[in-house]
């Protein structure tokens, strides 16, 4: 069949559902008739490298959407003008699942999915630009887990997004490589922005506020891609993350204390700079080992090679929660210092003489910034004679900056 006949025949059969403009490779989805069927038909029948245009309006959808055609741009009239509501969804869980390459999602909103908002799995070049995902009933455990959820993907761009109410992470990128999350806002999620088991990520110029934890950089065991590394977190604002943790019990983010500005857990080669942290009731910055038992011999549970420098710190640590209240506050007092490292290191030698140079925690901040190394491993060896090290100057130094991430879809 000639390449243009398939969409043309579909047009003839469902004349009210779409208008196809072949010269522009564009499909305008009509609001007339069954909008869900119109849109899903467009997603299925579109030729590669087409633009699917969504109209302004609020549309109720009862079933999940999926896209498996390469090179599609799905574009609405704006994140507040084109709203896809899944409050009455009865089939599927996520709002939109993308499994094709070179996809751009732009200028629309997805609300109230029972599962994830927008998920992309196993794709190359996925861009989510000026999109909104929100659970409109506020932060409750029955909300979907993830707002924007690219996983096992490469060349991931999230730009100008807004996510509210996710019961796990608002903006989450997992087991992926070459990632940029920028100019976005995360509110009233358990984790505002989370980078998990990823390689080469830039997280910058975002706002994370009123979450349980603002920004999380995690590496977890027993996953196909582990050994997360080479992440820059810079020029973000993470403040007033004051939402009580509402994650379902058993989820790893259920352990995140209310009022965490940034948590780096079990990751390697991380650079944190130019950020503004304030009004985070547990701590502005926490550097910690993975806290649970695991049976993966290839997993390294320690944060390594973390470089924290040139950030701005406001009030924090004034009302610690969970482990910060139970384990850290008795050692440091309240308020909790601006930056806290649990002091978990690899072996007795490192406990007493410090880790190898490439694994060191390096702190270079302005005078007056407070710090504590809790020396947890040393404390297990000599429990009668160990207290936190508050001397930030002992952790001073510099590291070569991490190079910026470059994405294929933004190449000149």
C-alpha beads as a LAMMPS data file, in Angstrom:
LAMMPS data file: protein, C-alpha beads

412 atoms
411 bonds

1 atom types
1 bond types

-500.0 500.0 xlo xhi
-500.0 500.0 ylo yhi
-500.0 500.0 zlo zhi

Masses

1 110.0

Atoms # bond

1 1 1 0.000 0.000 0.000
2 1 1 1.307 3.461 -0.892
3 1 1 2.661 5.254 2.177
4 1 1 -0.132 7.892 2.288
5 1 1 -3.120 5.612 1.694
6 1 1 -3.371 4.202 5.216
7 1 1 -4.075 7.546 6.946
8 1 1 -6.175 8.702 3.971
9 1 1 -8.472 5.658 4.186
10 1 1 -8.752 6.144 7.955
11 1 1 -9.754 9.738 7.290
12 1 1 -12.480 8.676 4.863
13 1 1 -13.889 6.156 7.328
14 1 1 -13.932 8.588 10.266
15 1 1 -14.337 11.943 8.599
16 1 1 -15.200 13.793 11.810
17 1 1 -12.235 12.511 13.827
18 1 1 -9.170 13.972 12.165
19 1 1 -8.046 16.358 9.512
20 1 1 -4.826 15.304 7.814
21 1 1 -2.712 17.851 5.974
22 1 1 -0.226 15.842 3.962
23 1 1 1.953 18.715 2.895
24 1 1 2.637 19.576 6.523
25 1 1 2.566 15.989 7.844
26 1 1 0.066 17.288 10.382
27 1 1 -2.989 15.794 12.059
28 1 1 -5.478 17.999 13.870
29 1 1 -7.425 15.959 16.387
30 1 1 -11.050 17.021 16.506
31 1 1 -12.963 17.556 19.731
32 1 1 -16.115 16.308 17.998
33 1 1 -17.403 12.788 18.599
34 1 1 -15.416 10.423 20.818
35 1 1 -12.271 12.384 21.595
36 1 1 -10.450 9.378 23.094
37 1 1 -10.999 7.314 19.954
38 1 1 -10.045 10.248 17.742
39 1 1 -6.792 10.787 19.595
40 1 1 -5.779 7.136 19.915
41 1 1 -6.549 6.607 16.232
42 1 1 -4.296 9.521 15.365
43 1 1 -1.529 8.099 17.564
44 1 1 -1.800 4.710 15.829
45 1 1 -2.296 5.794 12.223
46 1 1 0.109 8.717 12.079
47 1 1 3.012 8.374 9.672
48 1 1 6.507 8.818 11.180
49 1 1 7.624 12.432 11.582
50 1 1 4.099 13.818 11.825
51 1 1 2.682 16.481 14.113
52 1 1 -0.507 15.639 15.998
53 1 1 -2.222 18.850 17.102
54 1 1 -4.576 18.774 20.080
55 1 1 -7.246 21.464 20.408
56 1 1 -7.800 23.654 23.417
57 1 1 -10.353 22.333 25.872
58 1 1 -10.867 19.912 28.704
59 1 1 -11.332 16.282 27.674
60 1 1 -12.380 13.314 29.829
61 1 1 -10.646 10.062 28.887
62 1 1 -11.577 6.610 30.195
63 1 1 -8.713 4.589 28.717
64 1 1 -4.934 4.896 28.563
65 1 1 -3.227 6.244 25.454
66 1 1 -0.181 4.747 23.730
67 1 1 2.260 5.877 21.058
68 1 1 4.609 3.563 19.136
69 1 1 5.348 5.597 15.985
70 1 1 8.754 7.239 15.572
71 1 1 9.254 10.947 15.128
72 1 1 5.871 12.134 16.412
73 1 1 5.249 15.550 17.917
74 1 1 2.125 15.615 20.089
75 1 1 1.302 19.269 20.704
76 1 1 -1.508 20.971 22.575
77 1 1 -2.524 24.603 22.905
78 1 1 -0.799 25.037 26.288
79 1 1 -0.428 23.232 29.618
80 1 1 -3.508 25.037 30.954
81 1 1 -5.430 25.167 27.670
82 1 1 -5.375 21.497 26.558
83 1 1 -6.241 19.258 29.516
84 1 1 -6.623 15.481 29.304
85 1 1 -8.389 14.287 32.455
86 1 1 -8.216 10.618 33.469
87 1 1 -10.280 10.959 36.625
88 1 1 -12.775 8.428 35.247
89 1 1 -10.182 6.079 33.745
90 1 1 -11.316 2.432 33.694
91 1 1 -8.755 0.814 31.351
92 1 1 -4.991 1.007 31.742
93 1 1 -3.153 2.881 34.440
94 1 1 -0.861 5.528 32.965
95 1 1 -2.235 8.391 30.951
96 1 1 0.165 8.122 28.007
97 1 1 2.750 5.413 27.284
98 1 1 5.445 6.162 24.696
99 1 1 7.561 3.317 23.274
100 1 1 8.879 4.959 20.085
101 1 1 11.915 7.117 19.328
102 1 1 12.266 10.819 18.527
103 1 1 9.057 11.858 20.239
104 1 1 8.229 15.366 21.439
105 1 1 5.347 15.973 23.848
106 1 1 4.468 19.641 24.177
107 1 1 1.984 22.114 25.640
108 1 1 -0.746 20.001 27.227
109 1 1 -1.728 18.638 30.617
110 1 1 -2.600 15.224 31.998
111 1 1 -4.609 15.076 35.209
112 1 1 -5.685 12.472 37.771
113 1 1 -4.355 9.234 36.305
114 1 1 -4.698 6.192 38.595
115 1 1 -1.119 5.303 37.669
116 1 1 1.735 7.255 36.096
117 1 1 1.042 10.410 34.141
118 1 1 3.357 10.136 31.114
119 1 1 5.671 7.129 30.817
120 1 1 8.343 6.585 28.170
121 1 1 10.087 3.218 28.174
122 1 1 13.052 2.046 26.137
123 1 1 13.136 5.041 23.817
124 1 1 15.788 7.286 22.292
125 1 1 15.205 11.049 22.080
126 1 1 12.147 11.745 24.202
127 1 1 11.327 15.405 24.890
128 1 1 8.660 16.542 27.350
129 1 1 8.340 20.307 26.970
130 1 1 5.900 22.662 28.703
131 1 1 3.700 19.810 29.885
132 1 1 1.819 19.555 33.169
133 1 1 0.902 16.445 35.155
134 1 1 -1.262 16.957 38.222
135 1 1 -3.398 15.103 40.729
136 1 1 -5.998 17.680 41.568
137 1 1 -7.093 16.254 44.926
138 1 1 -3.768 17.124 46.535
139 1 1 -0.992 14.920 47.938
140 1 1 -2.538 11.556 48.899
141 1 1 -1.214 7.979 48.715
142 1 1 -3.829 6.905 46.160
143 1 1 -2.369 9.243 43.544
144 1 1 -0.292 7.771 40.732
145 1 1 3.351 7.092 41.489
146 1 1 5.128 9.155 38.826
147 1 1 4.237 12.293 36.917
148 1 1 6.826 12.358 34.121
149 1 1 8.451 8.929 33.963
150 1 1 11.084 8.211 31.285
151 1 1 12.846 4.931 32.071
152 1 1 15.462 2.781 30.323
153 1 1 15.852 5.539 27.742
154 1 1 18.525 7.728 26.159
155 1 1 18.588 11.415 25.242
156 1 1 15.902 12.511 27.690
157 1 1 14.776 16.147 27.835
158 1 1 12.310 17.551 30.363
159 1 1 11.949 21.307 29.958
160 1 1 9.417 23.774 31.354
161 1 1 7.307 21.068 33.023
162 1 1 5.035 21.314 36.068
163 1 1 4.151 18.269 38.182
164 1 1 2.007 18.167 41.324
165 1 1 0.853 15.389 43.621
166 1 1 2.836 12.270 42.628
167 1 1 2.935 9.660 45.400
168 1 1 6.503 8.728 44.445
169 1 1 8.275 11.271 42.240
170 1 1 6.911 14.166 40.227
171 1 1 9.734 14.269 37.672
172 1 1 11.510 10.918 37.612
173 1 1 14.194 9.626 35.255
174 1 1 15.336 6.057 35.875
175 1 1 17.953 3.718 34.388
176 1 1 18.605 6.150 31.559
177 1 1 21.556 7.909 29.966
178 1 1 22.129 11.476 28.740
179 1 1 19.449 13.457 30.513
180 1 1 18.544 17.115 30.970
181 1 1 15.855 18.280 33.401
182 1 1 15.578 22.060 33.325
183 1 1 13.279 25.073 33.839
184 1 1 10.663 22.895 35.535
185 1 1 8.662 23.023 38.749
186 1 1 7.728 20.195 41.119
187 1 1 5.278 20.757 43.989
188 1 1 3.411 18.613 46.507
189 1 1 5.055 15.354 45.428
190 1 1 6.881 12.930 47.705
191 1 1 10.031 13.466 45.635
192 1 1 10.017 16.583 43.515
193 1 1 12.753 15.573 41.044
194 1 1 14.431 12.169 41.162
195 1 1 17.329 10.831 39.092
196 1 1 17.742 7.107 39.777
197 1 1 20.363 4.668 38.442
198 1 1 21.246 7.066 35.633
199 1 1 24.427 8.065 33.808
200 1 1 25.184 11.620 32.642
201 1 1 22.428 13.943 33.845
202 1 1 22.087 17.704 34.201
203 1 1 19.391 18.966 36.580
204 1 1 19.313 22.739 36.491
205 1 1 17.208 25.889 36.790
206 1 1 14.300 24.043 38.397
207 1 1 12.117 24.863 41.381
208 1 1 11.276 22.147 43.911
209 1 1 9.001 23.278 46.718
210 1 1 6.321 21.865 49.029
211 1 1 7.441 18.305 48.304
212 1 1 8.590 15.866 50.976
213 1 1 12.058 15.927 49.406
214 1 1 13.035 18.446 46.761
215 1 1 15.709 16.723 44.644
216 1 1 16.859 13.089 45.002
217 1 1 19.862 11.481 43.285
218 1 1 19.576 7.736 43.980
219 1 1 21.175 4.458 42.986
220 1 1 19.378 1.244 43.953
221 1 1 20.360 -2.448 43.822
222 1 1 18.949 -5.288 41.721
223 1 1 18.098 -3.222 38.663
224 1 1 19.197 -3.759 35.034
225 1 1 21.218 -0.512 35.096
226 1 1 23.140 0.273 38.270
227 1 1 26.170 2.303 39.242
228 1 1 24.576 5.708 38.769
229 1 1 27.178 8.376 38.056
230 1 1 28.091 11.739 36.556
231 1 1 25.208 13.980 37.578
232 1 1 25.238 17.769 37.894
233 1 1 22.660 19.479 40.099
234 1 1 23.010 23.229 39.645
235 1 1 21.196 26.568 39.708
236 1 1 18.049 25.058 41.211
237 1 1 15.848 26.350 44.020
238 1 1 14.835 23.724 46.562
239 1 1 12.964 25.347 49.410
240 1 1 10.071 24.839 51.839
241 1 1 9.744 21.140 51.091
242 1 1 7.227 20.684 53.862
243 1 1 4.727 18.033 52.703
244 1 1 4.318 15.048 55.011
245 1 1 5.551 11.868 53.305
246 1 1 2.514 10.233 51.699
247 1 1 4.247 7.452 49.729
248 1 1 2.751 3.959 50.042
249 1 1 4.476 1.874 52.705
250 1 1 7.455 -0.118 51.467
251 1 1 8.453 2.311 48.729
252 1 1 12.046 3.560 49.061
253 1 1 10.890 7.183 48.938
254 1 1 8.653 6.436 51.928
255 1 1 11.886 6.792 53.928
256 1 1 12.569 10.366 52.756
257 1 1 12.206 12.770 55.699
258 1 1 9.773 15.650 55.339
259 1 1 11.817 18.756 54.687
260 1 1 14.777 17.444 52.667
261 1 1 16.270 19.876 50.166
262 1 1 18.638 17.470 48.385
263 1 1 19.411 13.816 49.085
264 1 1 22.286 12.083 47.307
265 1 1 22.218 8.362 48.040
266 1 1 24.660 5.711 46.807
267 1 1 25.817 7.561 43.707
268 1 1 29.173 8.422 42.184
269 1 1 30.715 11.563 40.649
270 1 1 28.070 14.112 41.602
271 1 1 28.527 17.884 41.399
272 1 1 26.163 20.179 43.319
273 1 1 26.634 23.918 42.797
274 1 1 24.878 27.245 42.417
275 1 1 21.687 26.035 44.099
276 1 1 19.558 27.846 46.665
277 1 1 18.404 25.759 49.632
278 1 1 16.223 27.095 52.426
279 1 1 13.299 26.412 54.755
280 1 1 13.801 22.663 54.579
281 1 1 12.826 21.451 58.030
282 1 1 14.997 18.311 58.163
283 1 1 18.116 19.368 56.248
284 1 1 19.205 21.325 53.218
285 1 1 21.614 18.650 51.910
286 1 1 21.970 14.995 52.949
287 1 1 24.637 12.622 51.615
288 1 1 23.829 9.060 52.612
289 1 1 24.381 5.376 51.996
290 1 1 21.570 3.061 50.923
291 1 1 19.797 2.255 54.213
292 1 1 18.360 -1.223 53.551
293 1 1 19.765 -4.723 53.345
294 1 1 20.474 -5.981 49.826
295 1 1 21.730 -9.165 48.166
296 1 1 23.344 -7.764 45.038
297 1 1 27.132 -8.324 45.165
298 1 1 27.743 -5.780 42.382
299 1 1 26.030 -2.923 44.213
300 1 1 27.927 -0.112 45.914
301 1 1 25.671 1.492 48.536
302 1 1 27.915 4.498 49.259
303 1 1 27.925 8.060 47.947
304 1 1 31.319 8.655 46.325
305 1 1 33.074 11.496 44.616
306 1 1 30.468 14.078 45.658
307 1 1 31.515 17.704 45.150
308 1 1 29.317 20.338 46.840
309 1 1 30.312 23.940 46.223
310 1 1 29.145 27.522 45.819
311 1 1 25.557 26.998 46.943
312 1 1 23.414 29.346 49.022
313 1 1 21.854 28.117 52.264
314 1 1 18.966 29.568 54.229
315 1 1 17.257 28.353 57.373
316 1 1 16.916 24.576 57.669
317 1 1 17.061 21.632 60.056
318 1 1 14.705 23.299 62.532
319 1 1 12.076 20.501 62.719
320 1 1 13.731 17.197 61.720
321 1 1 11.653 14.209 60.642
322 1 1 12.064 10.416 60.513
323 1 1 15.708 9.255 60.503
324 1 1 16.975 12.819 60.746
325 1 1 15.119 13.206 64.034
326 1 1 15.983 9.710 65.269
327 1 1 19.611 9.295 64.162
328 1 1 21.061 12.682 63.274
329 1 1 19.539 15.216 65.668
330 1 1 20.779 13.380 68.812
331 1 1 24.323 13.659 67.417
332 1 1 24.320 17.147 65.924
333 1 1 21.658 18.945 67.876
334 1 1 18.998 21.156 66.335
335 1 1 19.101 22.913 63.975
336 1 1 20.663 20.254 61.797
337 1 1 23.757 21.513 59.906
338 1 1 23.326 22.714 56.315
339 1 1 25.160 19.681 54.883
340 1 1 25.193 16.279 56.546
341 1 1 27.168 13.230 55.422
342 1 1 26.487 9.978 57.235
343 1 1 30.171 9.052 57.089
344 1 1 29.547 5.629 55.603
345 1 1 32.770 4.480 53.928
346 1 1 34.247 1.275 52.574
347 1 1 36.243 -0.509 55.256
348 1 1 38.230 0.194 58.388
349 1 1 41.072 2.004 56.594
350 1 1 38.700 4.513 55.031
351 1 1 36.903 4.980 58.339
352 1 1 40.068 6.206 60.040
353 1 1 42.110 7.687 57.190
354 1 1 39.448 8.733 54.725
355 1 1 38.411 7.246 51.383
356 1 1 40.595 7.267 48.272
357 1 1 40.940 10.648 46.603
358 1 1 38.481 9.822 43.812
359 1 1 35.837 8.795 46.369
360 1 1 36.254 11.749 48.757
361 1 1 33.380 13.993 49.730
362 1 1 34.584 17.508 48.860
363 1 1 32.859 20.573 50.291
364 1 1 33.736 24.132 49.209
365 1 1 31.237 26.606 50.585
366 1 1 31.217 30.146 51.897
367 1 1 32.231 30.897 55.446
368 1 1 29.453 30.183 57.886
369 1 1 27.976 27.171 56.087
370 1 1 27.644 24.346 58.597
371 1 1 28.560 20.694 58.052
372 1 1 28.634 17.390 59.889
373 1 1 30.295 14.079 59.090
374 1 1 28.445 11.637 61.328
375 1 1 31.240 9.048 61.023
376 1 1 28.785 6.167 61.201
377 1 1 31.263 3.460 60.163
378 1 1 33.937 4.691 62.543
379 1 1 31.290 4.814 65.230
380 1 1 30.445 1.150 64.683
381 1 1 34.107 0.272 65.218
382 1 1 34.685 2.567 68.210
383 1 1 31.203 3.309 69.552
384 1 1 32.535 4.680 72.815
385 1 1 34.751 7.373 71.328
386 1 1 33.228 8.818 68.157
387 1 1 31.244 12.003 67.630
388 1 1 30.418 13.947 64.470
389 1 1 33.135 15.930 62.782
390 1 1 31.871 19.479 62.263
391 1 1 35.128 20.831 60.847
392 1 1 34.136 21.638 57.271
393 1 1 37.689 22.736 56.420
394 1 1 38.873 19.123 56.586
395 1 1 36.688 18.353 53.556
396 1 1 37.817 21.328 51.486
397 1 1 39.234 20.980 48.013
398 1 1 38.271 21.175 44.375
399 1 1 37.439 18.745 41.609
400 1 1 37.467 19.040 37.874
401 1 1 33.997 20.140 36.776
402 1 1 31.711 17.606 35.153
403 1 1 31.145 18.356 31.484
404 1 1 27.668 19.452 30.310
405 1 1 25.264 16.882 28.898
406 1 1 24.554 17.164 25.181
407 1 1 21.421 15.610 23.704
408 1 1 21.021 14.242 20.197
409 1 1 17.751 16.110 19.647
410 1 1 19.432 19.421 20.450
411 1 1 22.494 18.902 18.283
412 1 1 23.166 21.705 15.821

Bonds

1 1 1 2
2 1 2 3
3 1 3 4
4 1 4 5
5 1 5 6
6 1 6 7
7 1 7 8
8 1 8 9
9 1 9 10
10 1 10 11
11 1 11 12
12 1 12 13
13 1 13 14
14 1 14 15
15 1 15 16
16 1 16 17
17 1 17 18
18 1 18 19
19 1 19 20
20 1 20 21
21 1 21 22
22 1 22 23
23 1 23 24
24 1 24 25
25 1 25 26
26 1 26 27
27 1 27 28
28 1 28 29
29 1 29 30
30 1 30 31
31 1 31 32
32 1 32 33
33 1 33 34
34 1 34 35
35 1 35 36
36 1 36 37
37 1 37 38
38 1 38 39
39 1 39 40
40 1 40 41
41 1 41 42
42 1 42 43
43 1 43 44
44 1 44 45
45 1 45 46
46 1 46 47
47 1 47 48
48 1 48 49
49 1 49 50
50 1 50 51
51 1 51 52
52 1 52 53
53 1 53 54
54 1 54 55
55 1 55 56
56 1 56 57
57 1 57 58
58 1 58 59
59 1 59 60
60 1 60 61
61 1 61 62
62 1 62 63
63 1 63 64
64 1 64 65
65 1 65 66
66 1 66 67
67 1 67 68
68 1 68 69
69 1 69 70
70 1 70 71
71 1 71 72
72 1 72 73
73 1 73 74
74 1 74 75
75 1 75 76
76 1 76 77
77 1 77 78
78 1 78 79
79 1 79 80
80 1 80 81
81 1 81 82
82 1 82 83
83 1 83 84
84 1 84 85
85 1 85 86
86 1 86 87
87 1 87 88
88 1 88 89
89 1 89 90
90 1 90 91
91 1 91 92
92 1 92 93
93 1 93 94
94 1 94 95
95 1 95 96
96 1 96 97
97 1 97 98
98 1 98 99
99 1 99 100
100 1 100 101
101 1 101 102
102 1 102 103
103 1 103 104
104 1 104 105
105 1 105 106
106 1 106 107
107 1 107 108
108 1 108 109
109 1 109 110
110 1 110 111
111 1 111 112
112 1 112 113
113 1 113 114
114 1 114 115
115 1 115 116
116 1 116 117
117 1 117 118
118 1 118 119
119 1 119 120
120 1 120 121
121 1 121 122
122 1 122 123
123 1 123 124
124 1 124 125
125 1 125 126
126 1 126 127
127 1 127 128
128 1 128 129
129 1 129 130
130 1 130 131
131 1 131 132
132 1 132 133
133 1 133 134
134 1 134 135
135 1 135 136
136 1 136 137
137 1 137 138
138 1 138 139
139 1 139 140
140 1 140 141
141 1 141 142
142 1 142 143
143 1 143 144
144 1 144 145
145 1 145 146
146 1 146 147
147 1 147 148
148 1 148 149
149 1 149 150
150 1 150 151
151 1 151 152
152 1 152 153
153 1 153 154
154 1 154 155
155 1 155 156
156 1 156 157
157 1 157 158
158 1 158 159
159 1 159 160
160 1 160 161
161 1 161 162
162 1 162 163
163 1 163 164
164 1 164 165
165 1 165 166
166 1 166 167
167 1 167 168
168 1 168 169
169 1 169 170
170 1 170 171
171 1 171 172
172 1 172 173
173 1 173 174
174 1 174 175
175 1 175 176
176 1 176 177
177 1 177 178
178 1 178 179
179 1 179 180
180 1 180 181
181 1 181 182
182 1 182 183
183 1 183 184
184 1 184 185
185 1 185 186
186 1 186 187
187 1 187 188
188 1 188 189
189 1 189 190
190 1 190 191
191 1 191 192
192 1 192 193
193 1 193 194
194 1 194 195
195 1 195 196
196 1 196 197
197 1 197 198
198 1 198 199
199 1 199 200
200 1 200 201
201 1 201 202
202 1 202 203
203 1 203 204
204 1 204 205
205 1 205 206
206 1 206 207
207 1 207 208
208 1 208 209
209 1 209 210
210 1 210 211
211 1 211 212
212 1 212 213
213 1 213 214
214 1 214 215
215 1 215 216
216 1 216 217
217 1 217 218
218 1 218 219
219 1 219 220
220 1 220 221
221 1 221 222
222 1 222 223
223 1 223 224
224 1 224 225
225 1 225 226
226 1 226 227
227 1 227 228
228 1 228 229
229 1 229 230
230 1 230 231
231 1 231 232
232 1 232 233
233 1 233 234
234 1 234 235
235 1 235 236
236 1 236 237
237 1 237 238
238 1 238 239
239 1 239 240
240 1 240 241
241 1 241 242
242 1 242 243
243 1 243 244
244 1 244 245
245 1 245 246
246 1 246 247
247 1 247 248
248 1 248 249
249 1 249 250
250 1 250 251
251 1 251 252
252 1 252 253
253 1 253 254
254 1 254 255
255 1 255 256
256 1 256 257
257 1 257 258
258 1 258 259
259 1 259 260
260 1 260 261
261 1 261 262
262 1 262 263
263 1 263 264
264 1 264 265
265 1 265 266
266 1 266 267
267 1 267 268
268 1 268 269
269 1 269 270
270 1 270 271
271 1 271 272
272 1 272 273
273 1 273 274
274 1 274 275
275 1 275 276
276 1 276 277
277 1 277 278
278 1 278 279
279 1 279 280
280 1 280 281
281 1 281 282
282 1 282 283
283 1 283 284
284 1 284 285
285 1 285 286
286 1 286 287
287 1 287 288
288 1 288 289
289 1 289 290
290 1 290 291
291 1 291 292
292 1 292 293
293 1 293 294
294 1 294 295
295 1 295 296
296 1 296 297
297 1 297 298
298 1 298 299
299 1 299 300
300 1 300 301
301 1 301 302
302 1 302 303
303 1 303 304
304 1 304 305
305 1 305 306
306 1 306 307
307 1 307 308
308 1 308 309
309 1 309 310
310 1 310 311
311 1 311 312
312 1 312 313
313 1 313 314
314 1 314 315
315 1 315 316
316 1 316 317
317 1 317 318
318 1 318 319
319 1 319 320
320 1 320 321
321 1 321 322
322 1 322 323
323 1 323 324
324 1 324 325
325 1 325 326
326 1 326 327
327 1 327 328
328 1 328 329
329 1 329 330
330 1 330 331
331 1 331 332
332 1 332 333
333 1 333 334
334 1 334 335
335 1 335 336
336 1 336 337
337 1 337 338
338 1 338 339
339 1 339 340
340 1 340 341
341 1 341 342
342 1 342 343
343 1 343 344
344 1 344 345
345 1 345 346
346 1 346 347
347 1 347 348
348 1 348 349
349 1 349 350
350 1 350 351
351 1 351 352
352 1 352 353
353 1 353 354
354 1 354 355
355 1 355 356
356 1 356 357
357 1 357 358
358 1 358 359
359 1 359 360
360 1 360 361
361 1 361 362
362 1 362 363
363 1 363 364
364 1 364 365
365 1 365 366
366 1 366 367
367 1 367 368
368 1 368 369
369 1 369 370
370 1 370 371
371 1 371 372
372 1 372 373
373 1 373 374
374 1 374 375
375 1 375 376
376 1 376 377
377 1 377 378
378 1 378 379
379 1 379 380
380 1 380 381
381 1 381 382
382 1 382 383
383 1 383 384
384 1 384 385
385 1 385 386
386 1 386 387
387 1 387 388
388 1 388 389
389 1 389 390
390 1 390 391
391 1 391 392
392 1 392 393
393 1 393 394
394 1 394 395
395 1 395 396
396 1 396 397
397 1 397 398
398 1 398 399
399 1 399 400
400 1 400 401
401 1 401 402
402 1 402 403
403 1 403 404
404 1 404 405
405 1 405 406
406 1 406 407
407 1 407 408
408 1 408 409
409 1 409 410
410 1 410 411
411 1 411 412
